[in-house]
Amino acid sequence: MKKILGSVLFLVLLAAGWYIHEGGLKNTFNARQSADKDTVSVNGVDTGSNKADEAKTPAPSNPDGFVPNKDALKSILSNGVVRVSVENPSRPFYSEVNGKPQGFNVDFANLLFAQKEFTSGDHPSVKVDTHHGVDTYPAVPDQLTKTDKQGNAVVDVAMDGLTFPDNTPSGVVYSIPYVEDFGYSLIVAKGSPVRSAADLSGKTVGILQGDPDVKAFAQRAFPASKIVELSDASIEGQRSWMAHFLDGHQVDAIVYDYPFGVSEIKDTDLTFAVTKLDGSSLSYKIGVRKEDSALLIYLNSAIAKVKQSPEYLDLLRKYFISNQVVTTAATSGEKTYVVRSGDTLNAIAASQLGSGTRYVEVQKRNNLPNPNLILIGQHLIIPVR
């Protein structure tokens, strides 16, 4: 009897070994994963199930071999990975196409974490992990305050054109600007009689609902206008919430961050009447936890270097130049200047107007959103000297 039982046990073990060797368990596990993906939401996006009681899965976990460290800088240097909190989508800063991250923040982060501040550790390069997306703008820095069951942070930095002051949310501080010199723009429907801020007296001006900064600016800048808050929730049949309200004549103009406006009005009949309204200035920063002071120092150093590189200018031009900007021809007394290699707006103002500080006049006359956004061969109108 023992011999029979022994033989049976041997055959069972032999069959199990063959099954594993042929990938049976792996295939079963993969099939289970595939089935799970068909019935739950991933990062808030429904992947197939209509069951209301299905639980949403959290953001992807840390990569294999990741060793948590309460010090974010040490974690980045030792793991060779920086975990970035993003809002998805928030074009042109961040979005995903077929699961592949893209946008200004992705390209900038790759330049940023390739600096020697972050490549002198155990890894020759740092991988930028943006698989930590959230649905709302305030939730981006808020992820810095979250921890897993072991008390370890779930992200290292927050990056999405953030304009919050230090300690908003509590315990989060911000780097020097990685994008600056932009402002609020004035967006109108093509053919609109509104061409400048002066045309808004008695008009209805729309702003994004829930943005206290732009609301305060609009109320201060346009005291003779009616300010209304608009929702950017999905509107059936419209790619752009702005187009819905402007084409429907519910508002005469919309005040909105220029950088985000570039993607929002692309392929619509909307235009930038003014790319940078007087008195507006936007500085986008990267958030870190207050206790990660060493990381903040490293970030500030690396940001300053990247912003001085030609690659940075290329990124600004790639993502923030729009062909939907209202311009007007030169008038009597004005002249045209063709941008040459090596030109800056400051240098052009110095040579054409006698003072580099007059670059603001050249920028405003040509409706430029940022003094860095000029291209070789571009024709600029020089104001009367």
DARA-V948650 format. One record per backbone hydrogen bond with DSSP energy under -1.0 kcal/mol. CO is the residue of the C=O (numbers start at 1). NH is the residue of the N-H. E is the energy in kcal/mol with one decimal. If there is no record, write none. Layout:
((CO;NH;E) (CO;NH;E))
This chain:
((1;5;-2.6) (2;6;-2.7) (3;7;-2.2) (4;8;-2.4) (5;9;-2.7) (6;10;-2.2) (7;11;-2.3) (8;12;-2.4) (9;13;-2.4) (10;14;-2.4) (11;15;-2.5) (12;16;-2.4) (13;17;-2.4) (14;18;-2.2) (15;19;-2.3) (16;20;-2.2) (17;21;-2.5) (18;22;-2.1) (19;24;-2.5) (20;23;-1.8) (23;27;-3.0) (24;28;-2.5) (25;29;-2.4) (26;30;-2.7) (27;31;-2.6) (28;32;-2.0) (29;33;-2.4) (30;34;-2.8) (31;35;-2.4) (32;36;-2.4) (33;37;-2.4) (34;38;-1.2) (36;39;-1.5) (40;47;-1.1) (41;57;-2.7) (42;45;-1.8) (45;42;-2.3) (51;54;-1.4) (63;66;-1.9) (71;75;-2.3) (72;76;-2.4) (73;77;-2.5) (74;78;-2.6) (75;79;-2.4) (76;80;-1.8) (80;127;-3.1) (82;129;-2.8) (83;156;-2.8) (83;157;-1.8) (85;159;-2.6) (86;134;-2.0) (90;93;-1.7) (90;94;-1.0) (92;104;-2.6) (93;105;-1.7) (94;90;-3.5) (95;102;-2.4) (97;100;-1.8) (100;97;-2.2) (102;95;-1.8) (103;107;-2.0) (104;108;-3.0) (105;109;-2.6) (106;110;-1.9) (107;111;-1.6) (108;112;-3.0) (109;113;-2.8) (112;115;-1.4) (115;118;-2.1) (127;82;-2.7) (129;84;-3.0) (130;132;-1.7) (132;86;-1.1) (134;88;-2.1) (137;140;-1.5) (138;142;-1.2) (139;143;-1.2) (141;144;-1.6) (142;145;-1.6) (143;146;-1.4) (146;154;-1.2) (148;151;-1.9) (152;148;-2.7) (157;85;-2.8) (158;287;-2.6) (162;285;-2.4) (169;172;-2.0) (171;290;-3.3) (172;167;-3.7) (173;288;-2.6) (179;284;-3.0) (182;282;-2.9) (183;258;-2.2) (184;277;-3.0) (185;256;-1.7) (186;273;-2.1) (186;274;-1.5) (187;254;-2.3) (188;271;-2.8) (189;192;-2.1) (196;199;-1.2) (197;200;-1.6) (200;203;-2.5) (203;226;-2.5) (204;252;-2.8) (204;253;-1.1) (205;228;-2.5) (206;255;-2.6) (207;230;-3.0) (208;211;-1.3) (211;215;-1.8) (212;216;-2.2) (213;217;-2.0) (214;218;-2.9) (215;219;-2.3) (216;220;-1.7) (217;221;-3.0) (218;222;-2.6) (222;225;-1.8) (224;202;-2.2) (226;205;-3.2) (228;207;-2.1) (230;209;-3.3) (235;238;-2.2) (240;244;-1.5) (241;245;-1.7) (242;246;-2.8) (243;247;-2.4) (245;250;-2.3) (245;251;-1.1) (246;249;-1.5) (253;206;-3.1) (254;187;-3.0) (256;185;-3.4) (257;261;-2.0) (258;262;-1.5) (260;264;-1.6) (261;265;-2.3) (265;268;-1.8) (269;190;-2.2) (271;188;-2.3) (272;326;-2.3) (274;186;-3.2) (277;280;-1.9) (284;178;-2.7) (284;179;-1.3) (285;162;-1.0) (286;175;-2.3) (287;158;-2.3) (288;173;-2.6) (289;292;-1.8) (291;293;-1.2) (292;296;-1.9) (293;297;-2.0) (294;298;-2.2) (295;299;-2.9) (296;300;-2.6) (297;301;-2.0) (298;302;-2.4) (299;303;-3.2) (300;304;-2.0) (301;305;-1.5) (302;306;-2.5) (303;307;-2.4) (306;309;-1.9) (309;313;-1.2) (310;314;-2.0) (311;315;-1.8) (312;316;-2.3) (313;317;-2.3) (314;318;-2.2) (315;319;-2.2) (316;320;-2.2) (324;272;-2.9) (331;334;-2.1) (335;382;-3.6) (337;380;-3.4) (339;377;-2.9) (340;343;-2.0) (344;348;-2.5) (345;349;-2.4) (346;350;-2.1) (347;351;-2.3) (348;352;-2.5) (349;353;-2.5) (349;355;-1.1) (355;358;-1.5) (356;359;-1.6) (358;362;-1.4) (359;363;-2.8) (360;364;-2.7) (361;365;-2.5) (362;366;-1.6) (363;368;-2.5) (364;367;-1.1) (370;373;-1.8) (372;374;-1.7) (375;378;-2.3) (378;339;-2.8) (380;337;-3.2) (382;335;-1.5))
